[in-house]
Amino acid sequence: MLEVKDLNQIKREVDLLKLTEIAKESALIGNEILIKNYNKIQLISSKGRKGDLVTNVDLEVEDKIKEYLETKTPGISIHAEESGKLSKSSELTWCIDPLDGTTNYSHGYPFFGTSIGLIYKNKPILGAVSIPYLKELYFACIGEGSYCNNRKLKVSNPSSLADSLLVTGFSYDRFETENNNYAEFCYLTHKTRGVRRGGAAAIDLAFVASGKVDGYWERGLEIWDLAAGAIIVKEAGGVVSDYPKGEFNLSSGRILACSPKLEKEIKLELKKVNPLDKKHYT
């Protein structure tokens, strides 16, 4: 994560707590629009990859949040899922996922939200994730802990992997590659109390931070999927790393987030898994 010297430099230049409040307000802007348009989508289209959808609501939320952030923090760069990068001279960048769980939302499945993360030199430093249907707002700032609404969060402390509940997901490229997480999903389902697939990475990470689930792994993710959730897990006492080995790299698209007690065991088990032959799922 962020080095101490970099953190001290940021604190000299910006008010991190104020920026956290701006992140929370941005997430709540998304919250309001998502609820207002729930089951009222006017347009659904594909971005070109099978299963990768965008709706008129994604675009509306992103536009409103960008407008708010450009007004409140005009010197900070923006990297948004639908419109790409808006680079400025700042080493700080807002990462916006206006509608995390678009497929869920487009089907009326109530597992969706908005994720707003702030990164410095590609390192997450604060973020907020709103989950409208649950009326939950998760947020964290480096060195200040993680919260859901007004409740401070702490990751779970399971006795072993066998007693844990995990969550994962499957990248959009799963239709083209054997490195698609299917085998890992099956294998860890048998090693744990169960593995869930929610379909919204930022929410999965928030649930790790709150102890609802004990660990989460996935590959093929984007920077806006991870920027907020990673710092929320870290500030809740969790471990955030790459898998099957290595330190967390926001640009790698891979993450393992879990209770510290499980990290070694999960990594060990993931290393054992070979991809499923395509004959099992085609």
Long-range contacts (C-beta under 8 A, 24 or more apart in sequence): 1-123, 1-124, 1-142, 1-234, 1-240, 1-248, 2-120, 2-121, 2-123, 2-125, 2-142, 6-120, 6-121, 6-123, 7-125, 7-142, 7-143, 10-92, 10-120, 10-125, 14-92, 16-125, 16-126, 16-141, 16-142, 16-144, 17-141, 17-144, 19-73, 19-118, 19-126, 19-141, 20-126, 20-128, 20-139, 20-140, 20-141, 20-144, 22-68, 22-69, 22-72, 22-73, 23-94, 23-116, 23-117, 23-118, 23-126, 23-127, 23-128, 23-139, 23-228, 24-128, 24-137, 24-139, 25-68, 26-65, 26-68, 26-69, 26-94, 26-96, 26-114, 26-116, 26-128, 27-113, 27-114, 27-115, 27-116, 27-128, 27-129, 27-130, 27-137, 27-139, 28-130, 28-137, 29-61, 29-64, 29-65, 29-68, 29-114, 30-61, 30-64, 30-65, 30-98, 30-99, 30-113, 30-114, 30-116, 30-130, 31-113, 31-114, 31-130, 31-132, 31-137, 33-57, 33-60, 33-61, 33-64, 34-61, 34-99, 34-105, 34-112, 34-113, 34-114, 34-132, 35-132, 35-133, 38-105, 38-108, 38-110, 38-132, 39-108, 41-105, 41-106, 44-106, 49-172, 49-173, 50-172, 50-175, 51-103, 51-172, 51-175, 52-172, 53-102, 53-103, 53-106, 54-82, 54-102, 55-99, 55-102, 55-105, 55-106, 57-99, 57-105, 58-82, 58-98, 58-99, 58-102, 59-98, 61-98, 61-99, 61-114, 62-96, 62-98, 65-96, 65-98, 65-114, 65-116, 66-96, 69-94, 69-96, 76-118, 79-223, 79-224, 80-224, 81-222, 81-224, 91-120, 91-121, 92-118, 92-119, 92-120, 93-118, 93-119, 93-120, 94-118, 95-119, 95-223, 95-224, 95-227, 95-228, 96-224, 97-202, 97-224, 97-225, 97-228, 100-129, 100-200, 100-201, 100-202, 100-203, 100-225, 101-198, 101-199, 101-200, 101-203, 103-199, 104-199, 104-200, 109-199, 111-198, 111-199, 111-200, 111-203, 112-200, 112-203, 113-200, 113-202, 113-203, 115-202, 115-224, 115-225, 115-227, 115-228, 115-229, 116-228, 117-224, 117-226, 117-227, 117-228, 117-229, 117-230, 117-231, 118-227, 119-223, 119-227, 119-250, 122-249, 122-250, 122-251, 123-250, 124-226, 124-227, 124-228, 124-230, 124-231, 124-234, 124-250, 125-231, 126-231, 127-227, 127-228, 127-229, 127-230, 127-231, 127-232, 128-228, 129-202, 129-203, 129-205, 129-206, 129-228, 129-229, 129-232, 131-203, 131-206, 136-206, 138-206, 138-209, 138-210, 138-232, 139-232, 140-209, 140-231, 140-232, 140-234, 140-235, 140-236, 141-231, 141-235, 142-231, 142-234, 142-235, 143-235, 144-235, 145-235, 145-236, 146-209, 146-232, 146-233, 146-235, 146-236, 148-206, 148-209, 148-210, 153-209, 153-210, 153-211, 153-232, 153-235, 153-236, 154-211, 154-236, 154-237, 155-208, 155-209, 155-211, 155-214, 155-233, 155-236, 155-237, 155-238, 155-258, 155-259, 155-260, 156-211, 156-213, 156-214, 156-259, 157-259, 157-261, 158-214, 158-259, 158-261, 158-262, 160-265, 161-191, 161-192, 161-262, 161-265, 161-266, 161-269, 162-191, 162-192, 162-193, 163-192, 163-193, 164-192, 164-193, 164-214, 164-215, 164-259, 164-262, 165-192, 165-193, 165-194, 165-195, 165-196, 165-213, 165-214, 166-192, 166-194, 166-195, 166-196, 166-213, 166-214, 166-215, 166-216, 166-217, 166-266, 167-195, 167-196, 167-197, 167-198, 167-204, 167-207, 167-208, 167-213, 167-215, 167-216, 168-195, 168-196, 168-197, 168-204, 168-216, 168-217, 168-218, 169-197, 169-198, 169-199, 169-201, 169-204, 169-218, 169-221, 170-197, 170-218, 170-220, 171-218, 171-219, 171-220, 171-221, 171-253, 172-220, 173-220, 174-220, 178-275, 178-276, 178-277, 178-278, 179-219, 179-275, 180-275, 181-218, 181-219, 182-275, 182-276, 182-280, 182-281, 183-273, 183-274, 183-275, 183-276, 184-217, 184-270, 184-273, 186-276, 187-269, 187-272, 187-273, 188-266, 188-269, 188-270, 191-269, 201-225, 201-226, 201-229, 202-226, 202-228, 202-229, 203-229, 204-229, 205-229, 205-230, 205-232, 205-233, 205-255, 205-257, 206-232, 208-233, 208-236, 208-238, 208-257, 208-258, 209-233, 209-235, 209-236, 209-238, 210-236, 214-258, 214-259, 214-262, 215-256, 215-257, 215-258, 215-259, 215-262, 215-266, 216-255, 216-256, 216-257, 216-258, 217-243, 217-255, 217-256, 217-257, 217-258, 217-266, 217-270, 218-254, 218-255, 219-243, 219-253, 219-254, 220-253, 220-254, 221-253, 221-254, 221-255, 222-253, 223-250, 223-251, 226-250, 226-255, 229-257, 230-255, 230-257, 233-257, 239-263, 241-267, 243-267, 243-270, 244-270, 244-271, 245-271
